[in-house]
């Protein structure tokens, strides 16, 4: 479950991420430049061991900001009865609504996401980037593992957390969660 961000907040975070990666990427050859995977998920709650992802969105970009591709899919959770009312208030999840929005199984979503990832990233290093990276990474990692895939096979061990980066750069105007 994540907060919705304004365009300004997302752009500030993205620009900061790019400034960091571009500095590193300048020293690398064209073939070894990393791809940034900007990821956002919605879930049925806050605990990745109990709750599930119900959608994933991704934008993969070059280190210079050029967009490589976009992906989005909604998925049916295996255990909708575990959905937390707080999460449902944020993301609007209900079994009926997800059926009407043509959500797919978690397995089909993983197949689609893998095809997208392979077609865009190819054999390049991909850095998982998110507004709340620890939350999103935990859910994506567990989802991939349930679907017999490895997070570490797809993504570099380093991740980028946008609020941490903006805080370090002195930008204190980002929304606080739970406030």
C-alpha positions as a printed Julia matrix, in Angstrom:
179×3 Matrix{Float64}:
   0.0     0.0     0.0
   1.55    3.3    -1.02
   0.61    6.95   -0.94
  -0.24    8.67   -4.19
   2.37   11.25   -5.11
   1.98   14.46   -7.0
   3.69   14.78  -10.37
   6.05   17.32   -8.84
   7.11   14.91   -6.08
   7.65   12.08   -8.54
   9.63   14.3   -10.89
  11.82   15.6    -8.06
  12.61   12.06   -7.0
  13.24   10.92  -10.55
  15.54   13.84  -11.28
  17.5    13.16   -8.14
  17.83    9.47   -9.01
  18.99   10.4   -12.49
  21.59   12.83  -11.19
  23.12   10.08   -9.04
  23.05    7.4   -11.72
  24.26    9.69  -14.5
  27.33   10.52  -12.45
  28.18    6.83  -12.12
  27.14    5.96  -15.66
  29.41    8.54  -17.28
  32.4     6.43  -16.33
  30.92    3.28  -17.82
  30.74    2.16  -21.42
  27.47    2.4   -23.35
  26.76   -1.32  -23.01
  27.29   -1.37  -19.26
  25.16    1.65  -18.35
  22.51    0.66  -15.84
  18.8     0.72  -16.48
  16.62    2.25  -13.76
  13.45    0.31  -13.02
  10.98    2.74  -11.44
   8.56    0.44   -9.61
   5.31    1.0    -7.71
   3.05   -1.67   -6.26
  -0.32   -1.81   -4.58
  -0.95   -4.49   -1.99
  -3.6    -6.0     0.25
  -1.68   -4.82    3.34
   1.67   -3.94    4.81
   3.12   -7.37    5.65
   4.8    -9.05    2.64
   4.67  -12.42    4.44
   0.88  -12.23    4.85
  -0.39   -9.81    2.23
  -0.06   -9.82   -1.56
   0.55   -7.5    -4.47
  -2.57   -6.6    -6.42
  -0.86   -4.51   -9.06
   2.55   -3.52  -10.28
   3.58   -0.62  -12.46
   7.04   -0.1   -13.88
   8.83    2.39  -16.08
  12.3     1.4   -17.22
  14.58    4.27  -18.21
  18.14    4.83  -19.36
  20.47    6.6   -16.95
  20.01    9.75  -19.05
  16.23    9.65  -18.5
  15.18    8.24  -21.87
  12.22    5.93  -21.42
  12.71    2.34  -22.54
   9.28    0.93  -21.73
   6.24    0.89  -19.44
   4.4    -1.97  -17.8
   1.25   -2.3   -15.71
  -0.84   -5.26  -14.62
  -3.47   -5.95  -11.99
  -3.5    -9.36  -10.36
  -5.91  -11.36   -8.24
  -4.55  -12.16   -4.79
  -4.67  -15.82   -3.77
  -5.99  -14.77   -0.35
  -8.33  -11.79   -0.75
  -9.78  -12.54    2.69
  -6.51  -11.28    4.2
  -6.93   -7.79    2.71
  -6.48   -5.1     5.3
  -9.3    -2.5     5.38
  -6.71    0.29    5.46
  -5.1    -0.98    2.28
  -8.5    -1.32    0.62
  -9.3     2.29    1.52
  -6.14    3.43   -0.28
  -6.26    1.26   -3.41
  -9.97    0.45   -3.77
  -9.43   -3.29   -3.9
 -12.35   -5.67   -3.9
 -12.64   -9.04   -5.62
 -15.55   -7.78   -7.72
 -13.75   -4.61   -8.77
 -10.58   -6.48   -9.72
 -12.64   -8.93  -11.78
 -14.3    -6.02  -13.6
 -10.84   -4.51  -14.24
  -9.69   -7.81  -15.81
  -7.05   -8.66  -13.26
  -5.03  -11.77  -14.05
  -3.52  -14.48  -11.88
  -0.23  -13.8   -10.13
   1.39  -16.44  -12.37
   0.18  -14.76  -15.57
   1.25  -11.36  -14.25
   4.74  -12.77  -13.54
   4.94  -14.21  -17.07
   3.98  -10.83  -18.56
   6.38   -8.93  -16.33
   9.24  -11.29  -17.13
   8.62  -10.85  -20.86
   8.6    -7.06  -20.43
  11.74   -7.09  -18.28
  13.67   -9.31  -20.71
  12.64   -7.32  -23.77
  13.61   -3.98  -22.25
  16.56   -4.76  -19.97
  18.15   -7.45  -22.12
  21.42   -8.35  -20.37
  22.01   -5.0   -18.7
  22.29   -4.21  -15.01
  18.88   -3.06  -13.71
  18.6    -0.97  -10.55
  15.31   -1.33   -8.67
  14.08    2.17   -7.78
  11.0     3.13   -5.79
   9.45    5.77   -3.58
   9.47    3.28   -0.7
  12.0     0.81   -2.02
  12.09   -1.53    0.98
   8.32   -2.02    0.85
   8.08   -2.46   -2.91
  11.19   -4.65   -3.08
   9.89   -6.97   -0.34
   6.59   -7.53   -2.13
   8.13   -7.92   -5.59
  10.79  -10.3    -4.26
   8.23  -12.52   -2.53
   5.91  -12.48   -5.57
   8.72  -13.5    -7.89
   9.83  -16.26   -5.5
   6.27  -17.65   -5.31
   6.32  -17.74   -9.11
   9.68  -19.58   -9.21
  11.73  -16.54  -10.2
  14.61  -14.76   -8.5
  14.62  -11.03   -7.7
  18.44  -11.1    -7.66
  18.53  -12.63  -11.12
  16.61   -9.64  -12.48
  17.86   -6.74  -10.36
  21.21   -5.48   -9.14
  21.83   -5.82   -5.41
  21.93   -2.03   -5.06
  18.57   -0.27   -4.93
  17.55    3.39   -5.0
  15.07    4.79   -2.48
  13.8     8.13   -3.75
  12.83    9.75   -0.4
  16.21    8.85    1.12
  17.97   10.38   -1.85
  15.93   13.57   -1.78
  16.41   13.88    1.98
  20.17   13.57    1.54
  20.03   16.32   -1.08
  18.24   18.65    1.37
  14.75   18.35   -0.07
  12.49   18.07    2.96
   9.09   18.73    1.35
   8.15   15.15    0.49
   4.98   13.74    2.07
   5.33   11.71    5.22
   3.53    8.41    5.45
   0.97    7.99    8.19
   0.88   11.71    9.01
